[in-house]
């Protein structure tokens, strides 16, 4: 090995921010002369070595600054000598094997454990010493014992840090169990997606991307290997994917090698368990009773599964057998010869008897099939009817399609399987199934499912066109899905803010699309009988069209009928439409009730695909009702669901809701982060409503901080007439903020231009805050002699409705106006009420503004504790950290990224003047004691 002058840049490690923070803490302690030990463990391919390399990149062979640590690097690669390297000594030794020859000033240890301890102690006395050992489990037993002996006898004051990696569940790894360890888990979906985008340059077709992510199961090395094997056509979705995907064979062999030492009969039972999961929902495991019968039929004692449980390959819980590593199951199936796998599937089909096991039995028979089997395909299709869960129906129809010989029938069955996969919350599987639809022309159902997927995770305009096409193809023979496609097209137009497009799709449902210039063709004649009339849908369609056509009185009457219908149904789709009607009317409490009932219905009965929408509608209703904390809770849950289900459009809308909530709570950093996340997909996907809410949220945060000019500049394009005007369903809601910002920024004439339109909107909406907000707008624009009466009018309207935040804003503005009119004594009461109301709803920055105005009015305000210097999110992060949680644990608890936690924690330390988690915990404890004993 020779010195190199190449500057190494750190690796990009996705999804490992928590682990990287721990490593950086370890190295920072070492730089301060404090030693520590950490063993990185995990299954093959999860990045143990990459994290070790990250530590080496931080303290690599470049010339160290004074006091920088020395590296003692033990590696499995051959090495022979200790090299002086720009003043930094790097000790390279083979593992297993002898240590390198002695170097002047450094004693050579022999095989005795104390000699290694002496070596580390001597080197650590010279300067801080970092010992890195990769794959320490591969050392011989004596070397492992010597290493553990030395590590456990090093005191922190020795200035020696030890960083080891060891393969989980490897025999040698057990020698390190007494040492502090960090277990690496699979990457989460967002990290895996980011890694895949880097590997493919973002060129992967959505269906291909989902299939790769599914197959890799969060393993970065496997994901890299799978992506590397695909051709450009396969990556772009133009060529079929190999079944199964190739790549990562050596990695899967490493997983399978974990059980090589088990008895043959135990490994056969594990193969039974792996094959049995073919007919089980993902993650459900295998039925132990089925394995018992299969083992008896094969002449194997089922008790022989115990060695696999002792080894940690499986766990038995509640009569189910689960593989501890999903990739171990896949490795077992891949390694077994095809004939052996088919024999196992046939045997499982034999033991799955009884009418309640018809579908699992047929699925096992399909796995054992050697070619097309139309009879078995027909039996699977018949068994895939309701009331079976959508996931089971997707699996059955997918197998039926693969066994079918008729190409058109194959396409229909693959499309049907894709629809059920999507409804089950598995859009990746749905996309993969759609790639197998080969019939020409493609069936309308395939267009329908593609449109539904794009509606949740793609450009909304493209989704709308796909759904309009699907409606035309489906109309002659499937009127129900044709109506569903038109409703989806209308939703796509709503998302983009396309009023003509919305009216076009909705009028086609009623067969009244004859308007000049309407897009597309008239629907084809429908020879099949129409489905049963749906008065609720008819009322919703007619009411929404009337409102958007400007016939607000007619629309209001029709939509109120939808609210009554929603109170009598448990259908989540009907409830969601009822919630939309309530929001359009301004009946925010009714919208919240409908949203809560829709969420309960989806949780109880599905479909899983509607969960993000149910949470989004409920969170938005609560936001409109002024219940910002509840909106935040439901929006975070919705974000988790949207990420799990691959619904980026819903995620953008939920980020916008969270940005709005943060603009109330005064967390400017969180508001900006959520707004940026919303805009990241809202722009490319044409989501006008999410984009409008995100911009409004940032402007309201500016307003809270007193940046009136900036807030007015952000809001003006949204609310004023012009090409950049905001979404028609949200722009009136932003008008009060714009009027306030514009008046305080000296742009009063622009504010007057929108108040007339806001007045007309207030006249027909039932929004409880609108009358008070209108009076407040008039007060801001009124001459001095009329402003007080307008503010009093606004407060009278507030008294008849709930909502602390909007009332407090009116009181703040009224108090400010009174103080500027030199009526300081009168100003104190509304300012005092505003301060209390802002504090009650957690609006920290707004409360600080009210407190400042109150002090300016001559009233003293009680001093705040140090914690009051923090934002609401910073307080939550600080409390979790003070309780002993790691950054990753805090991220999981608060549903944010570990990087966000790290950002907030740095700001907390800076704001409170503390330097460690211990100091933070003590400070928070003192603050609580002071609050309890004022």
N, C-alpha and C positions, 0 to 999 in steps of 0.2 A: 504494500500500500504506500502511495506517495502523497505528499501534501497537494492540496488543490487550492487555487485562489478563487474558484467559482463561488459567487455568493448564492446561497440556496434560499429560495423563498419558501415560506411555510406552506404545507399542503392545505388545500381547501377541504375541510372536513365538514360534511353536511350533517345536521342534526346532532351534533356533539358539543353544543355550547356549554352544557352543564359539566361534562367531563373535562372540557378544555379549561373551564374556570377552576376546577379542582386542581388540575395540573399547574396552572399559573399560580394558584395559592401555594402549592407545594414548593415551586421554584422560588416564589417570593420569600417564603420562610427560609429557604436555603440561603438566599442572598443575604438575609439578615442573620445568618449564622445558626439557624435552627434546623435540625434534621427531622426527617419523617420518612415513613415507608408507605408504599401503596402497591398493591398487586392488582393489575388489570386482568380480569377474567372474562370469558365469553365464548360462545360457540364459534366455530371456524368462519372466517370471512366477515366478521363484524367490525374489524378495524383495530384490533389490539396493537398490531405493529405500527399502524398509521399514527396512533396516538403517541406511541413511543418515539417515532420519528419526529413528531411535532415537538416533543421535549428536546430532542437533539437539534432540531432546527433553531430553537430558541437559544440553546447553548452549544452551538456547533463549533467547527474547527476554526472559526474566525478568531482573530486575536482578542482575548477577553479584556474587559476593563479591569482596573485594579480591584481585587477582591472577588472577581467572578469565579464561579466554581470550576473545578477540574472534573473531567468526565472519566469515569471508569466504565467502559462499554464492553460488556460481555455479549458475544454474539455467536450464533451457530455457524457462522462462516469461518473458515480457517484463518488464523492470524498467528503471527510469530513474535512480534516485538512491540515494545513500548516506544512510541515515537515522540520526540519533542516537536511540538507543532505551534510555532509562533508564540512560544511561552505557555502554551496550553498542553498538558499531557493527556493523551488519550490511550488508555490501556485496552488493547484488543485481545481477547482470548477466546479459544474455541470452547464450545459447549456441546457435548462433554469432551474432555481432553485436558492436557496439562496446561498449567498457567505459563505465561511467557517467561523468558529468561530474565534474570535480574537486571536492573538498571541502577546506575549510581545513585545512591541516596534513597533508594526504595528497597526495603527488604523483600525477598522472595518468600512467599508462604509455601509450606509443604502441604501435605494432605490433611494435616491436623486442623480442626475447626478454629482453634485459637490463633493459628498463623494467619488465617484470612482476617480475623478480627484485628490482629495486630497491624496488618497491612492497611486496612481501612482507617483504623485509628491514626496511624502515622500520616497517611495522606490527608485525612480530614483536619489534622492539626496544622498543616501548611496553609490551607485555604478551603473554603467550602467544596465538598466533594459530592458529585452526583453519580450514582451507580445505576446503570441501565442494563437490564438483562431481558432479552427477548426470548420467548418460549422457554422459560426456566424449567418447565415440566420435562423438557427433553434432556436435561442434565442427568447424569447417573445419580443413583441414590445417595452415594457418599458426598458428592458435590452439593446436592440439594440440602443435605443435612448440615454441611459446613456453612452454606450460605444462610440458612435459617438461624443457625447458632449465632453467627456473627451479627445478623440484623437485630435479633432480639436483645443482644447485649450492648448495642450501640445506644447511647443516651442522646436525646435531642440536642443537648449542648455540644455534642461532638461535631456538629456541622456536616453530617453525612446524610444525604437523602438517597433512598433506594427506590427505584421504579422498576417493577418486574411485570412481565406478562406471562400468563399461563393458560393453557387450553382448559376450558371448563369440562369437568367430568373425566378428565384424563387422570390416569393413576398417579402420575407425578404431581398433579395439581394439589392433591390432598396434603402434601407436605407443607403447603403455604396457607392452610386454612386458618391458622392462628394469627396471621398477619392481617392488617387492615386491607380490605379489598374493595374494588369497584367493579360490579358486573355490568358488562355492556349488553344492552338489549338491541333488538332490531330497530332500524330507522323507522320513524313514523312516516305517514303518507306524504306529508309536505316535503320532508327532507329527501325521501326517495324520489319524489317527482323532480325536485331541484337537481339532484344528482343525475337523473336520467336526461333532463334537459341539457345539462352540460355535456354529457356523453354523446348525445345525438345532435347537439346544436339546436335543440328545439324543433327538429324536423319530424319527430315521430307523430304518426297519425294518432288521434285520440284513442281509437280502438286498440291499436298496437301498443300504445303507451300503457293502457290499463292492463293488457294481458302481460306485459313485461313486469309491471309492478306487482301483479298478483303472483306471478311465478316466482319472483325474487323474494317475496315475503319479508321485505325490509333488510335483506342481506346485501350490502353494497358490493361485495366481490362477485356474488352471483349475478346481480343486476348488470354489472359491467361486462361479465362474460356473455350473458344472454344478448345484450345489445350489440356486442362486438360481432356476433355470428350472423346478424341479419344483413341482407343486402339492402341497397338503397330503395329498391322497389318494395321490398317487404316492410321496411321501416316507414315508407310513405303510405302503406296500405294498398298499394297497387298489385302486390303479389300475396298469395296466401301464406300464412305463417306455418312453419313445420309443426306437425303434431306428433309427439310433444316438442316443445322448444328445445333447441340444442344449445350447449354451452354450460360451463360450470360442472362438467363431469367429475373433475378431480375434487372439487369442493364437496359435491354430493358423496363421493367415495369417502371423504374424510368423516362425514356424518355417519355413513353406514359402518365405517370401521369402529365406531364407538361400541357396537354390539358384537364385534367379531369374537370376543372371548366367551360369549354366552353359549349354552348348549344348543344343539341343532333344533331340538323341539321347541325351545324358547323362541328361537328366531323364526320358526314356522308360525308360532302363535302371534308374533309381532307382524308377520306378513298378513295373517288373517285380519288383524286389527287394522292394518293399513288399507287392505282391500275393502273392509266393511265400511270405512268412512266414505266410500263412493256413493252410498245411498243415504248418508246422514247430512244434515245441515252443517255448514262450515263451522268448525269449532265445537261441535257437539260431541265428538269422540265416537267410539264404537261401543255398542251394547255388550256388556260383559256376558250376559246370558247367551247371546248369539255366539260369542267366541267359545263359551263353554260347550255348546252343542257341536260347533264346528270341530273343536279339539277332540271331543269324544268320537265323532264320526271319523276323524283322521287317525284315531288311535293315539292321541297325545294327551297327557295329563294336563288339564288347564291350570293346575297349581304351579306348573313350571313357568308361568308368567311372573312369578314373584322375583326371580333373579333380575328380570328387566326393570322391575319397580325399584329393587334395591340399588341397581346401577344408576337409576335416575333417568332411564330412557322413556319410561311411561309413569303415569300416576293413575291410580284407580280411585274414582270419586263418585259416590252415589250410583254405583252400578254401571258407570261409564269408564272406559279406558281411553285416556288422553295421552298423546305423544307430547313430551315436554318441549320438543322442538318440531314445528311443522315440517321443516325440511328433512327431518329424519324419516318421516312417513314417506315423503316423495323419494328419498334415496333408496328406501327398501323396495318400493315398487319398481323403480328404474333398474335396480341391480338384479332383480329376479328375472329369469328368462321368460319370454312371452308365453311359452306353453305352460310354465308353472303358474304364472299369474292367472291365465284362463282357467286352469284347474281349480285354483283357489276360489275364483269368482263362481264357478259352477257349484262347488261344494257349499258356498255360502247361500246360493240360490236354493239349494236343497233344504237347508235348515230354516230358511225364512218361509215357513208355511203359515196357513191361515189367511182369511180374507183381509184382516187388518194389515197384513204385510204384503199385499199384492204389489204395490208400487216398488218397495225395496227389492222384492224378488225379481221383478221384471228388470230393474236397473242392473242387478247383478248378472242376470242372463245377458243383457246387452253388453256388459263389459267382457263377457266370455265369448261373444259372437265373433265369428271368423270372417264375416262379410255382410253384405246386405241381407236383410230379413224382413220383408214387408209385413208378414204376419205378426212378428214381434213388435215392429214399429206401430202397427195399428193397435195392438194391445196396450202399448205404452201411451199412445195418444188418448185412448179411451180412459185410461187410469189417471190422466192428468187433468181431470175436471175438478170443479169446485166440490166441496169446500176446502180442498187441499191448499196449503200455503203457496204463495206465489213462487217461492224458491224451489219447492218440490215440483211444481208444474213446469218451471223452466228446465229443471234437470231432465224430467221425463220427456218433454217435447224436444229438447236438444238431442237426446239419444234416439228418439223416434225419427227425427230428421236424418241423422247420420245413417240409420238403417234403411231408409226409404230409397226406392229405385227411381220413382218418377221425379224428374227435376223440379216441376212446378210444385208438387206436394212437398218436396224437401224445402223449397224456398218458403212456402207458407208456414211450415212447422218451425223452421229456424226463426222466422219473423215472430211467430207466436211465442216461442221460447224467449226471444229477446225482450218482448213486451213484459212477460212475467218476471224476467230477471230485473228489468228496470223497476217494476213495481215493488219488487222485493228489496230494492235499495242497492242494486249491484249494476250500475251503468257500465262498468268495465266489462263484465260478462255479457251484458246486452250488446255492447259494441262488437265484441269478439264474435258473437253469434250472427250479427248482421253481416259481417264480412263473408259469411258462408252462404249468403243468399245469392244464388247465381241465376235464377230464372229471369227471362227477358220477355216482356217487361217485368221489372221488379214488382212484387205485389204491393198494393197500397198500404198494407199493414207495415211493411218494412219502412216506407216513407214516413208513416205515422210515428213509429218508434224513433226513427232518426230525428224527426222534428221534436219529439218530446225530450229527447236527450239534449239536443241543441238548445232547447228552451231553458234548460237548467245549467248548461255548461257550454255556451257558445254564443256567437253573435245572434242577438234576438231577431234581427231582420231575416237572417238566413233561416232561422227556425220557423218564422212565420211563413216564408215561401214554401218550405218543405211541408208544412202542415196544410197549407192551401192546396198543394198538389195532392197530398194524401186524401184530403176531403173529396176531391174530384174522383180519384180512383176508387174510393170506398163507397161513394154515394149509391151506385147501382145495387150493391149487395150487402152493405154493412152500414146502415144509416146511423146506428148508435155511435160507432167509432168516427164516422164522418162528422157528426155533431161535435164529438170530443176534439177532433182535429181543428174544427173552426173555432171552438172555444180557446184552444191553445194558440191559434193564430191571432185571435183577439188579444190574448194576454201578451203575446210577443209585441204587438203594436202598442199596447199600454206601456210596457216596459220602456220602449223607445220614445214614447210621447207622440206617436203617430195617430192623431185623432181620425183622419180619413181611413186609415188602415183598420182601425178598431171598428168603425162603423161598417166598413165593407165586410169584414168577417162576421160580425154579429147579424147584419142584415141577411147574409147568406143562410144563416141558421133558420131564419123565418121565411126564406124564399122571396125576399123583397129587394134583392140587390139589382136594381135597374137604374141606378143613378148614373148619369153621364160621367164618363171618365173613370168608372170603377175599374179596379185592376182585375186581371184574370178573366176566365170564361164563366158563363153561367154553369151551374152544376149540371151534370149529365142526368137524364131521366132516371128515376129510381124505380125500377119495376118491383122491387121488394116492398112489402108493406112497411109503413113507417112504424117506429116504436110507439109505445103508449104515450099519449100527450103528457107533457110535463109543465103544468101551469106555473110552478115556481121558476123554472128556467125561462119560460116565456115572459113572465113578469120582470125578471132580472134583465133579460135581453132588451125588452122594450123600454124599461126604465133607464138603463144606462144610455141607450141610444137617444132617448128624449133629452136627458141632461146634456149630453155632448152636442146635441143639435140646437141647444139653447131653449128647449121647451121645458124649463125647470119645474113648473108647476105640475105638468103631466108626469115628468120623471119622478118627482118627489112622491106622488101618490102611488105609483107603481112600485117604487123601491121600498116604501113602507110595508107593502104587502110581503116583500121578501123577508123583512125582519120577522113578521108573524110566522112565516113558513119555517124560518130557521129555528124558531123556538120549539117546533114540533118534530124535528128530525134529528137523527143521529148520524146522517151521512156526512162525512167530513167535507166532501166537495161542495155540498149544498151549504154547509155551515160557513165555509170559506167565502162563498159567494154572498152569503148573508152579511158576513163581516165587511166585505167590500162595499156592499150597499150602505151599511151603517156609516162607514167612513165617508163615503161620498155625501151622505146626508148631514154629516157632522154629529151623528149620534154615537159619540165615542164610548160611552158606557156599554151600549148595545154591541158595539164592535168588539170590546174586550170580552163580553160574555160569549159571543159567537166564537171568538178566537180560542178562549179557554175550552169550550165544548168541542171544537174541532181538534184541538190538541189531545184532549182526553180520548176522543174517538179514534184518532190515529194510533195512539199508544195502545189502545185496547184491541183494535181490529186491523190496523194497517190502512192502506199500504204504507210501507216504510218510506217510499219515495216522497210522500207528502209531509214527512216530519219537519224538514227545514222550512217549508212554506207555512205550516201551522204555527211554528215558533216565530217566524218572521211576522206574520199577520198579528199575532198576539202582542209581540214586542212593540210593533208600530202603533197598535191601538193604545197600549199603555203609555207610550211616548206622547201620543196626542192627548191622553187623559191627564198628563202631568205626573204620572207615576214612574219617574225616571229610574229609580233603583230597581223596580220590578222589570222594567223594559230591559235594563242591562243584564239581569240574571237570565231572562229568557233569550236574549240575543246571544249571549255567550254559549248557552246550550245549543242554540240553533247553529252557531258557527261550528261547533264540534260535529254536529250532525251533517252539516253541509260539506265539511272537509272529508268526513268518513264516506259520504255518499257521492263525492265528486261533483258537487253542485256549486260551481264557482259563482254563478249569477245570484243565487240565494246568499252566498257568502258576502258578495259585494253589498247587497241590500242590508245585511245584518251588520256589516262594518259601518255602513252609513248610520244605522240606528245607534250603534255604540259611540260613534263620533258625536251624534246629537246629545246623547246622555252625558258624555264627557264634557261637552261645552256648557252643560248646566252645572256639573260638579266642579268645574274649574280646573280640570286636569288638561292643560293645554297640550302637553306632550302626547298623552293618550288620544286626545281629539285629533291631532295632526296625524298620528300613526294610523288610526282607523280610517280617517278620511283618505289618506294616501292609499291604503289597502283597498278601499272601495273604488277609488279612481283607477287603480291598476287594471281592473277588469271592466269597470263601467265604461271607460273610453273605448277599448277595443271591441267590446260586445254591444255597444250602443245602448247602455242602460241609463236612459235619461233621468228616471226617477232617483236612482241611487246617486248619480252624479250631482243632481240638484241638492239632495239632502246633505251630501258630503261637503259641498261648497258652503251651504248655509251653516253647517255646524262649525266650520273653521271661522266663518264670519262672526258667528255668535261668540266664539271664544275670543276673537279680536275685540268684540264689543265689551265682553266681560273685563278684559284687561285695559279698557280705555282707549283702544286703538280705533277710534271712530272712522277716521279717513280710510283706513285700510278695509274696515268692515263694509263701508259704503261702496268702495270700489269693487269688492267681491260680489256684493249683492245686486248692484245696479244692472248688470247684464241679465241677471235672472228674472228680475221683476219688471224691468222696462221693456217696452215693445222693441223687437229687433230680432235678428237671426240667432242670437245666443240666448234667447229667452228660456227660462227653466221649464221643467216638466209641468204640464197643465194641472196635475193633481196636487202639486206641492207649492207652486209659486205664490198663491194667495197666502199660504201659511207663513211665508217668509217676509211678507210685506211689513208687518209691524217692526221687525228687526231693521229692515231697510229704512223705514221712516225715522226711527230713533237714530240710526247711524248717520243718515243723510243730514238731519237737522243739526245734530251735534258737530258734524263736519262742515257745516255751512252750505249744504246742498239742498236747501229747503224747497226750491222750485221743483226739483226732480221728485221729491217726496210727494208734493201735491199732485203730481201727474198720476200717481198710482192709487192715491187714497180714494178717488172716485170709483175705481174698479173694485177696490176692497169694500167700499160701502155697499155696492150692488151685491157682492158675494155675501156679505154679512146679512143682508136682508132676507136671504132664503135659507142659509145654512143653519143647522141646529147646534153647531159647535158652541159649547157653553162659554168659551173664552172670547169668541169673536166680538160680541158687543162691547166688552170692556177694552179689548185691544183697539177697536175702532175709536172709542172715546179717548183713549190714550194718544192715538195718532193725531186726533183733532186738537188735543191739549198741547202736543209738541208744536203744532203749526199755528196755534191760536195767538192772537195779540195778548199782551200782558193782562189786559182787563178781563179776558175771557178764559184764560188758561186754568185758573183755580177751579172754576165751575166745571170745566171739562174733566179735570182730574178727579173731582168729587163724583162726577157722573160715572167715571170709570171704576172708582172704588165701590160705588153702589152696585154696579154690575158684578164686580168680583164677589161681593157679599152673597150673591145669589148662586154662586158656583164654587166648586172646589178647585184646588190648584194653587199651592203656596207660591210656586215659582213666578207665575205670571202676575199674581197680586203683588208680590214683593218687588217686581220690576216697576210696576206702576207706582208703588209707594216710594221707591228709590228716586225715580224721576221727579215725582211730586216734591219730595224733600229737597232734592237738588234745586229745583226751580224756586221753591220758597226761600231757600238760603241765598240764592243769587238775587232774589228780590229784597234781600236784607230783612227777611221775616224769620230770623234764626230761631226764635222761640217756637213759632208754629212749625218749623221744619223738623224739630226734634221728634215729634210723635210719629209721623210717617217713616222717618229714617230708623227710628227704634223698632217699629213694627217690621220694616223691611229686613233689618239685621236679624231679628228673631226668626222670621220666615225663611230667609236664606240659610241660616244655620240648621233649621229643622229639615230642609230638603237636601242638605249636604252640598250646597252651592258655595264652595269655599271662597273662590275669587270674588264672586258677587258679594258675599258677606264682607270681605275686606273692603270693597268699594263703599258699602253701606257704613261700615265702621269709620272709614276715613271721612265720609261726609258728616257723620254724627260728631266726630271730634272737631271738624271744622265749624260745626254749629254750636260748639261750646260745651258739649257734654262729654265727660270722660267715659272711656270704654275700658272694661276690665282687660288687664294684660293677658296675653295668651301664653300657653305653655309652648315648649319647643316643638311638640308634635303638631301643633296648629300651623307650623310653618310648612308642613308637608301637604301635598295634594291627597285626595281621597285614595287614589291608587297607590301612591307612595306609602301612605299609612298602612294599607293592607299588606303591602310587601314587607314593610318594616316589622309589623306584628308577626307575620309568618316566620321571618328570619330570626326574630328574637325568641321564638318558640323552638328554634333549633332546626328548622327546615332548610334543606339545600336549595340552591337556585332552581334545579329541575323540579323538586317537589313543590316549590312555590308556583312554578309555571303551570304544573298540572292542577294545583288547587285553584288558581285564579284564571285558568283557561287562556293563558298568554304564552308567548314564546320565552324560552330561557334567556334569549338576548334582551327581550323587553325587561325581564326581571333584573338582569344585570345593569341595564340602563337606569332603571328606577333606583336600584340600590346604590349606585355611584352618586346619584343626585341626593339620596337620603343622607349618605355619609357627609357629602359636602354641605348640605343644609344644616345638619345637626352638629358638625364639627367633630365627628367620631371617626376612628380609624379601624375599628374591628367590629365583628359581630357581637363580641362580648360587651364592648362599650355600649353598643346600641341597645342590647338587652337591659343593661343597667339603667340607661337613660330612660327607656320606656317604663321600667318598673318604678323609677322615681316619679315620673310624670303621673302614673296611675295613683301613686300614694298621695301626691299633692292634690289630685282631683278628688280623691276620697276624703282628704282632710284639708279643706281650703282654709 
